[in-house]
Amino acid sequence: MSSAARVFPLRAFHHGNLRQGLINAALCAPDIEGLSLRQLAAGLGVSPAAAYRHFGSRDDLLFEVARIGFARLRERFEDAFDISVPPSSAKEARQRLFRLAQAYLQFADDEPAVWRLIFGAQAEVYRNTAHPEAGPNSYEFLPAALMGLYQHGVVNTQPDEHAALFAWSAVHGVATLRCGRVPGALISISELAELVAKRVIKALND
């Protein structure tokens, strides 16, 4: 029996919530990008026709899963710091970058399939359709954290998009190595986040 069928038994769909069942099953799958609606339908014990009544295509389902993925990542970043309030000190500015790196690495650890989906081959397409109507999106937090470092003199040069790209590359690269079980990346997330944050700050001052 598939994992989707074990988690979402047939009786769960007696009240018309198959759409949510398909979404939940996709979110729990180890390889979201490789899913098909037929596969999900079979795992849930329903016909492909029933699944297609809720999603016209596989891509429609993946867009919804990606939207949820971006929202979950944004929630973790919101827990890291309040983007609407500038840091009160240099120490707080440093902590924001650390907490942001920690949140990103923890998300990749906790939801690797979702993380791969929203930063994979179709990332640009998903990103262009998944931004919230109100409030910041997940891509705004890193530039805000870097600007806080500059405002408190932690970094010497006002960060631009290239600085943000470098910082994101650093934490994303570590997350990728960790996902690939590279030994050096398998230390605690807290240690990794601190290492990345310190190295990013040092590099931006070089």
Backbone hydrogen bonds, N-H to C=O, Kabsch-Sander energy under -0.5 kcal/mol:
donor,donor_aa,acceptor,acceptor_aa,energy
6,R,2,S,-1.8
7,V,3,S,-2.3
8,F,4,A,-2.6
12,A,9,P,-2.0
13,F,10,L,-2.3
14,H,11,R,-1.3
16,G,13,F,-1.1
21,G,17,N,-1.9
22,L,18,L,-2.7
23,I,19,R,-2.0
24,N,20,Q,-2.9
25,A,21,G,-2.4
26,A,22,L,-2.2
27,L,23,I,-2.5
28,C,24,N,-1.5
29,A,25,A,-0.7
29,A,26,A,-1.0
34,G,31,D,-0.7
35,L,32,I,-1.8
40,L,36,S,-2.2
41,A,37,L,-2.8
42,A,38,R,-2.5
43,G,39,Q,-2.2
44,L,40,L,-1.7
45,G,41,A,-0.6
45,G,42,A,-0.9
46,V,41,A,-2.6
51,A,47,S,-1.6
52,Y,48,P,-2.5
53,R,49,A,-0.9
54,H,51,A,-1.5
55,F,51,A,-1.7
61,L,57,S,-1.4
62,L,58,R,-2.4
63,F,59,D,-2.5
64,E,60,D,-1.5
65,V,61,L,-2.4
66,A,62,L,-2.7
67,R,63,F,-2.3
68,I,64,E,-2.1
69,G,65,V,-2.4
70,F,66,A,-2.8
71,A,67,R,-2.0
72,R,68,I,-2.5
73,L,69,G,-2.3
74,R,70,F,-2.5
75,E,71,A,-2.1
76,R,72,R,-1.7
77,F,73,L,-2.2
78,E,74,R,-2.6
79,D,75,E,-1.6
80,A,76,R,-1.2
81,F,77,F,-1.8
83,I,81,F,-0.8
85,V,82,D,-1.6
93,A,89,S,-2.1
94,R,90,A,-2.3
95,Q,91,K,-2.3
96,R,92,E,-2.0
97,L,93,A,-1.5
98,F,94,R,-2.2
99,R,95,Q,-3.2
100,L,96,R,-2.3
101,A,97,L,-2.3
102,Q,98,F,-2.5
103,A,99,R,-2.4
104,Y,100,L,-2.2
105,L,101,A,-2.5
106,Q,102,Q,-2.4
107,F,103,A,-2.2
108,A,104,Y,-2.2
109,D,105,L,-1.9
110,D,106,Q,-2.9
111,E,107,F,-2.9
115,W,111,E,-2.8
116,R,112,P,-2.5
117,L,113,A,-2.0
118,I,114,V,-2.4
119,F,115,W,-1.2
120,G,117,L,-1.1
123,A,120,G,-1.8
126,Y,122,Q,-2.2
127,R,123,A,-3.0
128,N,124,E,-1.9
129,T,125,V,-0.6
129,T,126,Y,-1.1
130,A,126,Y,-1.2
131,H,127,R,-0.5
140,E,137,N,-1.8
141,F,138,S,-0.7
144,A,140,E,-1.5
145,A,141,F,-2.5
146,L,142,L,-2.6
147,M,143,P,-2.3
148,G,144,A,-1.9
149,L,145,A,-1.5
150,Y,146,L,-1.8
151,Q,147,M,-2.7
152,H,148,G,-1.2
153,G,150,Y,-1.7
154,V,149,L,-2.7
155,V,149,L,-1.0
164,A,160,D,-2.1
165,L,161,E,-2.2
166,F,162,H,-2.3
167,A,163,A,-2.5
168,W,164,A,-2.7
169,S,165,L,-2.5
170,A,166,F,-1.9
171,V,167,A,-1.9
172,H,168,W,-3.0
173,G,169,S,-2.5
174,V,170,A,-1.9
175,A,171,V,-2.2
176,T,172,H,-2.5
177,L,173,G,-2.4
178,R,174,V,-2.5
179,C,175,A,-2.5
180,G,176,T,-1.7
181,R,178,R,-1.6
182,V,177,L,-2.5
185,A,182,V,-2.1
186,L,183,P,-1.9
192,L,188,S,-2.4
193,A,189,I,-2.9
194,E,190,S,-2.1
195,L,191,E,-2.4
196,V,192,L,-2.8
197,A,193,A,-2.6
198,K,194,E,-2.4
199,R,195,L,-2.3
200,V,196,V,-2.7
201,I,197,A,-2.2
202,K,198,K,-2.4
203,A,199,R,-2.6
204,L,200,V,-2.4
205,N,201,I,-0.8
205,N,202,K,-0.8
206,D,202,K,-0.6
206,D,203,A,-0.9
